[in-house]
């Protein structure tokens, strides 16, 4: 009963209005199954849109996304409410200067300062560890969880203008990394009640 109640709450999220690409199929009237690598399946709201950017870069758009059809529709664009599902090749370059990702630092595949997640006129500043632990991703699987607190700063003065939190769930054996910079409502629950096949 508890699982059905939680899934109903997740299904009721108010977000975009079109079903996802071929990688997801409908499992109920308000949800669909997003099939990922290593047999991981997520039950997500039907309104979440899935874009396979390349082999190991999948973006799940959960709200407003003005860049969805632009050239800049990638990890470093601003204003697109979404989270990323990353595989081995993305994890391999997931730290600054394109070093391999580990949970000891935030996912940031770049060599320069990137734009703020919610405002392209600002830059992402210092990121500091705000929380860590192990989180359940379906039965029998625990992910390294990290929450990184980030500043958004003025490009000219470096003055802090705002903040966001980058949440990460990393499954090293399955080589799956979730990166959420928007505090996506319901995502923690979706991951907790994932299934494996």
PyMOL CGO cylinders between C-alpha atoms (Angstrom):
from pymol import cmd
from pymol.cgo import CYLINDER

trace = [
    CYLINDER, 0.00, 0.00, 0.00, 2.82, 2.41, 0.92, 0.3, 1, 1, 1, 1, 1, 1,
    CYLINDER, 2.82, 2.41, 0.92, 4.60, 1.75, -2.40, 0.3, 1, 1, 1, 1, 1, 1,
    CYLINDER, 4.60, 1.75, -2.40, 1.36, 2.39, -4.37, 0.3, 1, 1, 1, 1, 1, 1,
    CYLINDER, 1.36, 2.39, -4.37, 0.79, 5.65, -2.48, 0.3, 1, 1, 1, 1, 1, 1,
    CYLINDER, 0.79, 5.65, -2.48, 4.34, 6.84, -3.17, 0.3, 1, 1, 1, 1, 1, 1,
    CYLINDER, 4.34, 6.84, -3.17, 4.12, 5.88, -6.85, 0.3, 1, 1, 1, 1, 1, 1,
    CYLINDER, 4.12, 5.88, -6.85, 0.80, 7.72, -7.15, 0.3, 1, 1, 1, 1, 1, 1,
    CYLINDER, 0.80, 7.72, -7.15, 2.43, 10.82, -5.67, 0.3, 1, 1, 1, 1, 1, 1,
    CYLINDER, 2.43, 10.82, -5.67, 5.33, 10.57, -8.12, 0.3, 1, 1, 1, 1, 1, 1,
    CYLINDER, 5.33, 10.57, -8.12, 2.90, 10.11, -11.02, 0.3, 1, 1, 1, 1, 1, 1,
    CYLINDER, 2.90, 10.11, -11.02, 1.05, 13.26, -10.00, 0.3, 1, 1, 1, 1, 1, 1,
    CYLINDER, 1.05, 13.26, -10.00, 4.01, 15.56, -10.47, 0.3, 1, 1, 1, 1, 1, 1,
    CYLINDER, 4.01, 15.56, -10.47, 3.11, 18.53, -12.65, 0.3, 1, 1, 1, 1, 1, 1,
    CYLINDER, 3.11, 18.53, -12.65, 5.75, 18.82, -15.39, 0.3, 1, 1, 1, 1, 1, 1,
    CYLINDER, 5.75, 18.82, -15.39, 5.97, 18.84, -19.21, 0.3, 1, 1, 1, 1, 1, 1,
    CYLINDER, 5.97, 18.84, -19.21, 3.30, 17.29, -21.39, 0.3, 1, 1, 1, 1, 1, 1,
    CYLINDER, 3.30, 17.29, -21.39, 4.79, 14.87, -23.97, 0.3, 1, 1, 1, 1, 1, 1,
    CYLINDER, 4.79, 14.87, -23.97, 5.80, 11.21, -23.58, 0.3, 1, 1, 1, 1, 1, 1,
    CYLINDER, 5.80, 11.21, -23.58, 9.47, 10.24, -23.79, 0.3, 1, 1, 1, 1, 1, 1,
    CYLINDER, 9.47, 10.24, -23.79, 11.49, 8.75, -26.58, 0.3, 1, 1, 1, 1, 1, 1,
    CYLINDER, 11.49, 8.75, -26.58, 11.59, 5.08, -27.45, 0.3, 1, 1, 1, 1, 1, 1,
    CYLINDER, 11.59, 5.08, -27.45, 13.72, 4.15, -24.43, 0.3, 1, 1, 1, 1, 1, 1,
    CYLINDER, 13.72, 4.15, -24.43, 10.70, 4.37, -22.14, 0.3, 1, 1, 1, 1, 1, 1,
    CYLINDER, 10.70, 4.37, -22.14, 7.41, 2.53, -22.29, 0.3, 1, 1, 1, 1, 1, 1,
    CYLINDER, 7.41, 2.53, -22.29, 4.11, 3.15, -20.53, 0.3, 1, 1, 1, 1, 1, 1,
    CYLINDER, 4.11, 3.15, -20.53, 3.39, 0.99, -17.49, 0.3, 1, 1, 1, 1, 1, 1,
    CYLINDER, 3.39, 0.99, -17.49, 0.25, 2.72, -16.18, 0.3, 1, 1, 1, 1, 1, 1,
    CYLINDER, 0.25, 2.72, -16.18, -1.92, 5.65, -17.19, 0.3, 1, 1, 1, 1, 1, 1,
    CYLINDER, -1.92, 5.65, -17.19, 0.25, 8.28, -15.49, 0.3, 1, 1, 1, 1, 1, 1,
    CYLINDER, 0.25, 8.28, -15.49, 3.66, 6.59, -15.46, 0.3, 1, 1, 1, 1, 1, 1,
    CYLINDER, 3.66, 6.59, -15.46, 6.07, 4.86, -17.78, 0.3, 1, 1, 1, 1, 1, 1,
    CYLINDER, 6.07, 4.86, -17.78, 9.12, 2.66, -17.38, 0.3, 1, 1, 1, 1, 1, 1,
    CYLINDER, 9.12, 2.66, -17.38, 12.50, 4.15, -18.22, 0.3, 1, 1, 1, 1, 1, 1,
    CYLINDER, 12.50, 4.15, -18.22, 14.85, 1.26, -19.00, 0.3, 1, 1, 1, 1, 1, 1,
    CYLINDER, 14.85, 1.26, -19.00, 18.50, 1.98, -18.29, 0.3, 1, 1, 1, 1, 1, 1,
    CYLINDER, 18.50, 1.98, -18.29, 21.79, 0.09, -18.50, 0.3, 1, 1, 1, 1, 1, 1,
    CYLINDER, 21.79, 0.09, -18.50, 22.57, -2.94, -16.33, 0.3, 1, 1, 1, 1, 1, 1,
    CYLINDER, 22.57, -2.94, -16.33, 18.85, -3.85, -16.06, 0.3, 1, 1, 1, 1, 1, 1,
    CYLINDER, 18.85, -3.85, -16.06, 17.85, -0.76, -14.03, 0.3, 1, 1, 1, 1, 1, 1,
    CYLINDER, 17.85, -0.76, -14.03, 14.22, 0.31, -14.54, 0.3, 1, 1, 1, 1, 1, 1,
    CYLINDER, 14.22, 0.31, -14.54, 12.68, 3.52, -13.21, 0.3, 1, 1, 1, 1, 1, 1,
    CYLINDER, 12.68, 3.52, -13.21, 8.95, 4.20, -12.99, 0.3, 1, 1, 1, 1, 1, 1,
    CYLINDER, 8.95, 4.20, -12.99, 8.67, 7.89, -13.89, 0.3, 1, 1, 1, 1, 1, 1,
    CYLINDER, 8.67, 7.89, -13.89, 5.83, 10.31, -14.63, 0.3, 1, 1, 1, 1, 1, 1,
    CYLINDER, 5.83, 10.31, -14.63, 4.70, 10.07, -18.26, 0.3, 1, 1, 1, 1, 1, 1,
    CYLINDER, 4.70, 10.07, -18.26, 5.30, 13.78, -18.68, 0.3, 1, 1, 1, 1, 1, 1,
    CYLINDER, 5.30, 13.78, -18.68, 9.08, 13.48, -18.14, 0.3, 1, 1, 1, 1, 1, 1,
    CYLINDER, 9.08, 13.48, -18.14, 10.79, 13.60, -21.54, 0.3, 1, 1, 1, 1, 1, 1,
    CYLINDER, 10.79, 13.60, -21.54, 13.86, 11.48, -22.22, 0.3, 1, 1, 1, 1, 1, 1,
    CYLINDER, 13.86, 11.48, -22.22, 16.61, 12.55, -24.63, 0.3, 1, 1, 1, 1, 1, 1,
    CYLINDER, 16.61, 12.55, -24.63, 19.51, 10.24, -25.43, 0.3, 1, 1, 1, 1, 1, 1,
    CYLINDER, 19.51, 10.24, -25.43, 22.19, 12.81, -26.23, 0.3, 1, 1, 1, 1, 1, 1,
    CYLINDER, 22.19, 12.81, -26.23, 24.84, 10.16, -26.93, 0.3, 1, 1, 1, 1, 1, 1,
    CYLINDER, 24.84, 10.16, -26.93, 25.64, 6.61, -25.82, 0.3, 1, 1, 1, 1, 1, 1,
    CYLINDER, 25.64, 6.61, -25.82, 26.23, 7.35, -22.12, 0.3, 1, 1, 1, 1, 1, 1,
    CYLINDER, 26.23, 7.35, -22.12, 24.52, 10.76, -21.79, 0.3, 1, 1, 1, 1, 1, 1,
    CYLINDER, 24.52, 10.76, -21.79, 20.75, 10.65, -21.22, 0.3, 1, 1, 1, 1, 1, 1,
    CYLINDER, 20.75, 10.65, -21.22, 18.86, 13.76, -20.14, 0.3, 1, 1, 1, 1, 1, 1,
    CYLINDER, 18.86, 13.76, -20.14, 15.47, 13.48, -18.46, 0.3, 1, 1, 1, 1, 1, 1,
    CYLINDER, 15.47, 13.48, -18.46, 13.61, 16.79, -18.78, 0.3, 1, 1, 1, 1, 1, 1,
    CYLINDER, 13.61, 16.79, -18.78, 11.13, 17.27, -15.95, 0.3, 1, 1, 1, 1, 1, 1,
    CYLINDER, 11.13, 17.27, -15.95, 9.94, 20.85, -16.45, 0.3, 1, 1, 1, 1, 1, 1,
    CYLINDER, 9.94, 20.85, -16.45, 10.57, 23.99, -18.46, 0.3, 1, 1, 1, 1, 1, 1,
    CYLINDER, 10.57, 23.99, -18.46, 13.48, 23.65, -20.91, 0.3, 1, 1, 1, 1, 1, 1,
    CYLINDER, 13.48, 23.65, -20.91, 13.99, 26.54, -23.34, 0.3, 1, 1, 1, 1, 1, 1,
    CYLINDER, 13.99, 26.54, -23.34, 17.18, 24.96, -24.76, 0.3, 1, 1, 1, 1, 1, 1,
    CYLINDER, 17.18, 24.96, -24.76, 15.62, 21.60, -25.70, 0.3, 1, 1, 1, 1, 1, 1,
    CYLINDER, 15.62, 21.60, -25.70, 16.00, 22.15, -29.46, 0.3, 1, 1, 1, 1, 1, 1,
    CYLINDER, 16.00, 22.15, -29.46, 19.09, 24.38, -29.36, 0.3, 1, 1, 1, 1, 1, 1,
    CYLINDER, 19.09, 24.38, -29.36, 22.70, 23.55, -30.14, 0.3, 1, 1, 1, 1, 1, 1,
    CYLINDER, 22.70, 23.55, -30.14, 23.55, 24.22, -26.48, 0.3, 1, 1, 1, 1, 1, 1,
    CYLINDER, 23.55, 24.22, -26.48, 21.28, 21.45, -25.18, 0.3, 1, 1, 1, 1, 1, 1,
    CYLINDER, 21.28, 21.45, -25.18, 23.95, 19.79, -23.06, 0.3, 1, 1, 1, 1, 1, 1,
    CYLINDER, 23.95, 19.79, -23.06, 25.36, 19.49, -19.56, 0.3, 1, 1, 1, 1, 1, 1,
    CYLINDER, 25.36, 19.49, -19.56, 26.50, 23.12, -19.46, 0.3, 1, 1, 1, 1, 1, 1,
    CYLINDER, 26.50, 23.12, -19.46, 23.36, 24.88, -20.69, 0.3, 1, 1, 1, 1, 1, 1,
    CYLINDER, 23.36, 24.88, -20.69, 21.21, 26.95, -18.31, 0.3, 1, 1, 1, 1, 1, 1,
    CYLINDER, 21.21, 26.95, -18.31, 17.52, 26.96, -17.49, 0.3, 1, 1, 1, 1, 1, 1,
    CYLINDER, 17.52, 26.96, -17.49, 16.57, 23.39, -18.44, 0.3, 1, 1, 1, 1, 1, 1,
    CYLINDER, 16.57, 23.39, -18.44, 14.86, 21.61, -15.54, 0.3, 1, 1, 1, 1, 1, 1,
    CYLINDER, 14.86, 21.61, -15.54, 16.23, 18.11, -15.84, 0.3, 1, 1, 1, 1, 1, 1,
    CYLINDER, 16.23, 18.11, -15.84, 18.55, 15.47, -14.49, 0.3, 1, 1, 1, 1, 1, 1,
    CYLINDER, 18.55, 15.47, -14.49, 21.18, 13.32, -16.18, 0.3, 1, 1, 1, 1, 1, 1,
    CYLINDER, 21.18, 13.32, -16.18, 21.66, 9.56, -16.32, 0.3, 1, 1, 1, 1, 1, 1,
    CYLINDER, 21.66, 9.56, -16.32, 25.29, 8.91, -17.20, 0.3, 1, 1, 1, 1, 1, 1,
    CYLINDER, 25.29, 8.91, -17.20, 27.11, 5.74, -18.20, 0.3, 1, 1, 1, 1, 1, 1,
    CYLINDER, 27.11, 5.74, -18.20, 30.76, 4.59, -18.39, 0.3, 1, 1, 1, 1, 1, 1,
    CYLINDER, 30.76, 4.59, -18.39, 32.16, 7.00, -21.00, 0.3, 1, 1, 1, 1, 1, 1,
    CYLINDER, 32.16, 7.00, -21.00, 30.65, 10.03, -19.19, 0.3, 1, 1, 1, 1, 1, 1,
    CYLINDER, 30.65, 10.03, -19.19, 31.87, 8.76, -15.81, 0.3, 1, 1, 1, 1, 1, 1,
    CYLINDER, 31.87, 8.76, -15.81, 35.36, 8.30, -17.28, 0.3, 1, 1, 1, 1, 1, 1,
    CYLINDER, 35.36, 8.30, -17.28, 35.66, 12.09, -17.90, 0.3, 1, 1, 1, 1, 1, 1,
    CYLINDER, 35.66, 12.09, -17.90, 33.44, 13.29, -15.03, 0.3, 1, 1, 1, 1, 1, 1,
    CYLINDER, 33.44, 13.29, -15.03, 35.85, 15.42, -13.01, 0.3, 1, 1, 1, 1, 1, 1,
    CYLINDER, 35.85, 15.42, -13.01, 37.50, 18.72, -13.77, 0.3, 1, 1, 1, 1, 1, 1,
    CYLINDER, 37.50, 18.72, -13.77, 40.18, 18.46, -16.49, 0.3, 1, 1, 1, 1, 1, 1,
    CYLINDER, 40.18, 18.46, -16.49, 38.30, 15.36, -17.72, 0.3, 1, 1, 1, 1, 1, 1,
    CYLINDER, 38.30, 15.36, -17.72, 39.60, 13.01, -15.04, 0.3, 1, 1, 1, 1, 1, 1,
    CYLINDER, 39.60, 13.01, -15.04, 37.57, 9.93, -14.06, 0.3, 1, 1, 1, 1, 1, 1,
    CYLINDER, 37.57, 9.93, -14.06, 34.64, 10.60, -11.73, 0.3, 1, 1, 1, 1, 1, 1,
    CYLINDER, 34.64, 10.60, -11.73, 34.73, 9.49, -8.11, 0.3, 1, 1, 1, 1, 1, 1,
    CYLINDER, 34.73, 9.49, -8.11, 32.27, 10.46, -5.34, 0.3, 1, 1, 1, 1, 1, 1,
    CYLINDER, 32.27, 10.46, -5.34, 35.08, 12.47, -3.72, 0.3, 1, 1, 1, 1, 1, 1,
    CYLINDER, 35.08, 12.47, -3.72, 34.38, 15.48, -5.96, 0.3, 1, 1, 1, 1, 1, 1,
    CYLINDER, 34.38, 15.48, -5.96, 31.39, 16.89, -7.88, 0.3, 1, 1, 1, 1, 1, 1,
    CYLINDER, 31.39, 16.89, -7.88, 30.64, 15.77, -11.43, 0.3, 1, 1, 1, 1, 1, 1,
    CYLINDER, 30.64, 15.77, -11.43, 32.10, 18.55, -13.57, 0.3, 1, 1, 1, 1, 1, 1,
    CYLINDER, 32.10, 18.55, -13.57, 33.48, 17.46, -16.95, 0.3, 1, 1, 1, 1, 1, 1,
    CYLINDER, 33.48, 17.46, -16.95, 35.25, 20.67, -17.98, 0.3, 1, 1, 1, 1, 1, 1,
    CYLINDER, 35.25, 20.67, -17.98, 38.47, 22.65, -17.82, 0.3, 1, 1, 1, 1, 1, 1,
    CYLINDER, 38.47, 22.65, -17.82, 36.94, 26.09, -17.33, 0.3, 1, 1, 1, 1, 1, 1,
    CYLINDER, 36.94, 26.09, -17.33, 34.23, 27.87, -15.35, 0.3, 1, 1, 1, 1, 1, 1,
    CYLINDER, 34.23, 27.87, -15.35, 30.73, 26.89, -16.44, 0.3, 1, 1, 1, 1, 1, 1,
    CYLINDER, 30.73, 26.89, -16.44, 27.48, 28.84, -16.47, 0.3, 1, 1, 1, 1, 1, 1,
    CYLINDER, 27.48, 28.84, -16.47, 25.12, 28.75, -13.50, 0.3, 1, 1, 1, 1, 1, 1,
    CYLINDER, 25.12, 28.75, -13.50, 22.48, 26.05, -13.91, 0.3, 1, 1, 1, 1, 1, 1,
    CYLINDER, 22.48, 26.05, -13.91, 19.58, 28.54, -13.73, 0.3, 1, 1, 1, 1, 1, 1,
    CYLINDER, 19.58, 28.54, -13.73, 21.11, 31.72, -15.25, 0.3, 1, 1, 1, 1, 1, 1,
    CYLINDER, 21.11, 31.72, -15.25, 23.61, 31.79, -18.13, 0.3, 1, 1, 1, 1, 1, 1,
    CYLINDER, 23.61, 31.79, -18.13, 24.65, 35.35, -17.16, 0.3, 1, 1, 1, 1, 1, 1,
    CYLINDER, 24.65, 35.35, -17.16, 26.18, 33.94, -13.95, 0.3, 1, 1, 1, 1, 1, 1,
    CYLINDER, 26.18, 33.94, -13.95, 29.04, 31.47, -13.46, 0.3, 1, 1, 1, 1, 1, 1,
    CYLINDER, 29.04, 31.47, -13.46, 29.17, 28.41, -11.24, 0.3, 1, 1, 1, 1, 1, 1,
    CYLINDER, 29.17, 28.41, -11.24, 31.42, 29.20, -8.30, 0.3, 1, 1, 1, 1, 1, 1,
    CYLINDER, 31.42, 29.20, -8.30, 32.76, 27.10, -5.46, 0.3, 1, 1, 1, 1, 1, 1,
    CYLINDER, 32.76, 27.10, -5.46, 31.10, 23.71, -4.82, 0.3, 1, 1, 1, 1, 1, 1,
    CYLINDER, 31.10, 23.71, -4.82, 31.31, 22.27, -1.31, 0.3, 1, 1, 1, 1, 1, 1,
    CYLINDER, 31.31, 22.27, -1.31, 30.11, 18.95, 0.10, 0.3, 1, 1, 1, 1, 1, 1,
    CYLINDER, 30.11, 18.95, 0.10, 26.78, 19.43, 1.89, 0.3, 1, 1, 1, 1, 1, 1,
    CYLINDER, 26.78, 19.43, 1.89, 25.70, 15.80, 2.46, 0.3, 1, 1, 1, 1, 1, 1,
    CYLINDER, 25.70, 15.80, 2.46, 26.90, 12.27, 1.81, 0.3, 1, 1, 1, 1, 1, 1,
    CYLINDER, 26.90, 12.27, 1.81, 25.85, 8.71, 2.47, 0.3, 1, 1, 1, 1, 1, 1,
    CYLINDER, 25.85, 8.71, 2.47, 24.45, 5.59, 0.86, 0.3, 1, 1, 1, 1, 1, 1,
    CYLINDER, 24.45, 5.59, 0.86, 21.00, 5.66, -0.75, 0.3, 1, 1, 1, 1, 1, 1,
    CYLINDER, 21.00, 5.66, -0.75, 18.87, 2.75, -1.89, 0.3, 1, 1, 1, 1, 1, 1,
    CYLINDER, 18.87, 2.75, -1.89, 18.38, 2.35, -5.66, 0.3, 1, 1, 1, 1, 1, 1,
    CYLINDER, 18.38, 2.35, -5.66, 15.85, -0.46, -5.84, 0.3, 1, 1, 1, 1, 1, 1,
    CYLINDER, 15.85, -0.46, -5.84, 16.25, -3.74, -3.92, 0.3, 1, 1, 1, 1, 1, 1,
    CYLINDER, 16.25, -3.74, -3.92, 19.79, -4.88, -3.22, 0.3, 1, 1, 1, 1, 1, 1,
    CYLINDER, 19.79, -4.88, -3.22, 21.60, -1.84, -4.65, 0.3, 1, 1, 1, 1, 1, 1,
    CYLINDER, 21.60, -1.84, -4.65, 23.04, 1.11, -2.75, 0.3, 1, 1, 1, 1, 1, 1,
    CYLINDER, 23.04, 1.11, -2.75, 24.47, 4.21, -4.41, 0.3, 1, 1, 1, 1, 1, 1,
    CYLINDER, 24.47, 4.21, -4.41, 27.07, 6.62, -3.12, 0.3, 1, 1, 1, 1, 1, 1,
    CYLINDER, 27.07, 6.62, -3.12, 25.03, 9.77, -2.55, 0.3, 1, 1, 1, 1, 1, 1,
    CYLINDER, 25.03, 9.77, -2.55, 26.53, 13.25, -2.55, 0.3, 1, 1, 1, 1, 1, 1,
    CYLINDER, 26.53, 13.25, -2.55, 24.95, 16.70, -2.38, 0.3, 1, 1, 1, 1, 1, 1,
    CYLINDER, 24.95, 16.70, -2.38, 27.22, 19.56, -3.46, 0.3, 1, 1, 1, 1, 1, 1,
    CYLINDER, 27.22, 19.56, -3.46, 26.28, 23.12, -2.51, 0.3, 1, 1, 1, 1, 1, 1,
    CYLINDER, 26.28, 23.12, -2.51, 27.23, 25.53, -5.30, 0.3, 1, 1, 1, 1, 1, 1,
    CYLINDER, 27.23, 25.53, -5.30, 27.35, 29.29, -5.63, 0.3, 1, 1, 1, 1, 1, 1,
    CYLINDER, 27.35, 29.29, -5.63, 26.30, 31.24, -8.71, 0.3, 1, 1, 1, 1, 1, 1,
    CYLINDER, 26.30, 31.24, -8.71, 28.53, 34.29, -9.07, 0.3, 1, 1, 1, 1, 1, 1,
    CYLINDER, 28.53, 34.29, -9.07, 28.76, 37.43, -11.18, 0.3, 1, 1, 1, 1, 1, 1,
    CYLINDER, 28.76, 37.43, -11.18, 31.19, 36.93, -14.06, 0.3, 1, 1, 1, 1, 1, 1,
    CYLINDER, 31.19, 36.93, -14.06, 32.63, 40.43, -13.55, 0.3, 1, 1, 1, 1, 1, 1,
    CYLINDER, 32.63, 40.43, -13.55, 32.87, 40.83, -9.79, 0.3, 1, 1, 1, 1, 1, 1,
    CYLINDER, 32.87, 40.83, -9.79, 32.75, 37.24, -8.52, 0.3, 1, 1, 1, 1, 1, 1,
    CYLINDER, 32.75, 37.24, -8.52, 30.02, 38.34, -6.08, 0.3, 1, 1, 1, 1, 1, 1,
    CYLINDER, 30.02, 38.34, -6.08, 27.66, 35.52, -5.01, 0.3, 1, 1, 1, 1, 1, 1,
    CYLINDER, 27.66, 35.52, -5.01, 24.22, 36.04, -6.57, 0.3, 1, 1, 1, 1, 1, 1,
    CYLINDER, 24.22, 36.04, -6.57, 22.54, 32.73, -5.75, 0.3, 1, 1, 1, 1, 1, 1,
    CYLINDER, 22.54, 32.73, -5.75, 22.91, 29.04, -4.98, 0.3, 1, 1, 1, 1, 1, 1,
    CYLINDER, 22.91, 29.04, -4.98, 21.92, 25.58, -6.16, 0.3, 1, 1, 1, 1, 1, 1,
    CYLINDER, 21.92, 25.58, -6.16, 22.60, 22.02, -5.00, 0.3, 1, 1, 1, 1, 1, 1,
    CYLINDER, 22.60, 22.02, -5.00, 23.95, 19.30, -7.26, 0.3, 1, 1, 1, 1, 1, 1,
    CYLINDER, 23.95, 19.30, -7.26, 22.78, 15.87, -6.09, 0.3, 1, 1, 1, 1, 1, 1,
    CYLINDER, 22.78, 15.87, -6.09, 24.56, 12.73, -7.30, 0.3, 1, 1, 1, 1, 1, 1,
    CYLINDER, 24.56, 12.73, -7.30, 23.82, 9.01, -6.94, 0.3, 1, 1, 1, 1, 1, 1,
    CYLINDER, 23.82, 9.01, -6.94, 26.65, 6.76, -8.12, 0.3, 1, 1, 1, 1, 1, 1,
    CYLINDER, 26.65, 6.76, -8.12, 26.47, 3.00, -8.69, 0.3, 1, 1, 1, 1, 1, 1,
    CYLINDER, 26.47, 3.00, -8.69, 30.10, 1.97, -9.41, 0.3, 1, 1, 1, 1, 1, 1,
    CYLINDER, 30.10, 1.97, -9.41, 29.43, -1.71, -10.21, 0.3, 1, 1, 1, 1, 1, 1,
    CYLINDER, 29.43, -1.71, -10.21, 26.60, -0.87, -12.63, 0.3, 1, 1, 1, 1, 1, 1,
    CYLINDER, 26.60, -0.87, -12.63, 28.51, 2.19, -13.94, 0.3, 1, 1, 1, 1, 1, 1,
    CYLINDER, 28.51, 2.19, -13.94, 25.51, 4.52, -13.60, 0.3, 1, 1, 1, 1, 1, 1,
    CYLINDER, 25.51, 4.52, -13.60, 25.62, 8.07, -12.27, 0.3, 1, 1, 1, 1, 1, 1,
    CYLINDER, 25.62, 8.07, -12.27, 22.57, 10.30, -11.73, 0.3, 1, 1, 1, 1, 1, 1,
    CYLINDER, 22.57, 10.30, -11.73, 23.26, 14.05, -11.58, 0.3, 1, 1, 1, 1, 1, 1,
    CYLINDER, 23.26, 14.05, -11.58, 20.44, 16.42, -10.55, 0.3, 1, 1, 1, 1, 1, 1,
    CYLINDER, 20.44, 16.42, -10.55, 21.04, 20.18, -10.30, 0.3, 1, 1, 1, 1, 1, 1,
    CYLINDER, 21.04, 20.18, -10.30, 17.37, 21.12, -9.90, 0.3, 1, 1, 1, 1, 1, 1,
    CYLINDER, 17.37, 21.12, -9.90, 16.32, 19.26, -6.74, 0.3, 1, 1, 1, 1, 1, 1,
    CYLINDER, 16.32, 19.26, -6.74, 13.86, 17.37, -8.95, 0.3, 1, 1, 1, 1, 1, 1,
    CYLINDER, 13.86, 17.37, -8.95, 10.69, 16.65, -6.97, 0.3, 1, 1, 1, 1, 1, 1,
    CYLINDER, 10.69, 16.65, -6.97, 10.11, 12.92, -6.58, 0.3, 1, 1, 1, 1, 1, 1,
    CYLINDER, 10.11, 12.92, -6.58, 13.47, 11.79, -7.98, 0.3, 1, 1, 1, 1, 1, 1,
    CYLINDER, 13.47, 11.79, -7.98, 14.74, 10.34, -4.68, 0.3, 1, 1, 1, 1, 1, 1,
    CYLINDER, 14.74, 10.34, -4.68, 11.55, 8.27, -4.41, 0.3, 1, 1, 1, 1, 1, 1,
    CYLINDER, 11.55, 8.27, -4.41, 11.75, 7.13, -8.04, 0.3, 1, 1, 1, 1, 1, 1,
    CYLINDER, 11.75, 7.13, -8.04, 15.32, 5.91, -7.42, 0.3, 1, 1, 1, 1, 1, 1,
    CYLINDER, 15.32, 5.91, -7.42, 14.47, 4.25, -4.11, 0.3, 1, 1, 1, 1, 1, 1,
    CYLINDER, 14.47, 4.25, -4.11, 11.68, 2.20, -5.72, 0.3, 1, 1, 1, 1, 1, 1,
    CYLINDER, 11.68, 2.20, -5.72, 13.58, 1.31, -8.91, 0.3, 1, 1, 1, 1, 1, 1,
    CYLINDER, 13.58, 1.31, -8.91, 13.59, -2.30, -10.10, 0.3, 1, 1, 1, 1, 1, 1,
    CYLINDER, 13.59, -2.30, -10.10, 16.36, -4.43, -11.57, 0.3, 1, 1, 1, 1, 1, 1,
    CYLINDER, 16.36, -4.43, -11.57, 15.89, -7.11, -14.21, 0.3, 1, 1, 1, 1, 1, 1,
]
cmd.load_cgo(trace, "trace")
